[in-house]
Amino acid sequence: MKNIPDVILAREAKWMYEKGRGFEPIKGDMTRWRGLIPGRGEFSDRFFTVEIEMLDGFPATPPLVKMISEVEHP
């Protein structure tokens, strides 16, 4: 289990539920979230699935963001 204070996880969960589009904790783990972000430019008609993981030391340590959707990138 990660060493992130509950008050920080509660604040981040509140923000994700209010602002995140379809973001949900992964298997009930409040330090790992999966959701959708809208594409821009030529991808404006798509949504991309991402995972966000809060690491030990969060918020001083930035979260790990992983693209789940396949993306063609030159």
C-alpha positions in Angstrom: 0.0 0.0 0.0 1.3 3.4 -0.8 2.0 5.9 1.9 -0.3 8.8 0.9 -2.4 10.5 3.6 -6.1 9.8 3.4 -6.9 13.5 3.4 -4.9 14.0 0.1 -6.6 10.9 -1.5 -10.0 12.2 -0.5 -9.2 15.7 -2.0 -8.0 14.1 -5.2 -11.0 11.7 -5.4 -13.4 14.6 -5.0 -11.7 16.5 -7.8 -11.7 13.4 -10.1 -15.4 12.7 -9.5 -16.3 16.4 -10.2 -13.9 17.2 -13.1 -12.8 13.9 -14.6 -14.8 12.4 -17.4 -15.7 8.9 -16.5 -12.7 8.5 -14.2 -13.0 5.6 -11.6 -10.6 4.1 -9.2 -9.1 0.8 -10.5 -10.3 -2.1 -8.3 -11.2 0.3 -5.5 -7.6 1.5 -5.3 -7.8 5.3 -4.6 -4.2 5.8 -5.8 -5.0 4.4 -9.3 -7.6 5.8 -11.7 -8.8 5.1 -15.2 -10.8 7.4 -17.4 -11.2 9.3 -20.7 -9.5 12.4 -22.1 -10.7 14.1 -25.3 -8.5 14.3 -28.3 -7.5 17.5 -30.0 -6.9 18.6 -33.6 -7.2 15.7 -36.0 -8.2 13.5 -33.0 -11.0 15.8 -31.8 -13.6 13.2 -32.6 -12.0 10.6 -30.2 -11.6 10.0 -26.6 -8.5 8.2 -25.2 -8.3 6.0 -22.1 -5.6 6.9 -19.6 -4.5 5.6 -16.2 -3.2 7.8 -13.5 -1.3 6.4 -10.6 -0.3 8.5 -7.5 3.1 7.4 -6.3 4.7 7.6 -2.8 5.5 11.2 -2.0 2.4 12.5 -3.9 1.7 15.5 -4.3 5.5 16.4 -4.2 6.1 13.5 -6.6 4.0 13.8 -9.8 1.6 11.1 -10.7 2.4 8.5 -13.4 0.2 8.9 -16.4 -0.1 5.9 -18.8 -1.9 6.0 -22.2 -4.0 2.9 -22.6 -5.6 3.6 -26.0 -3.5 2.9 -29.0 -2.3 6.1 -30.6 -0.5 6.4 -33.9 2.4 8.7 -33.2 5.2 9.5 -35.7 
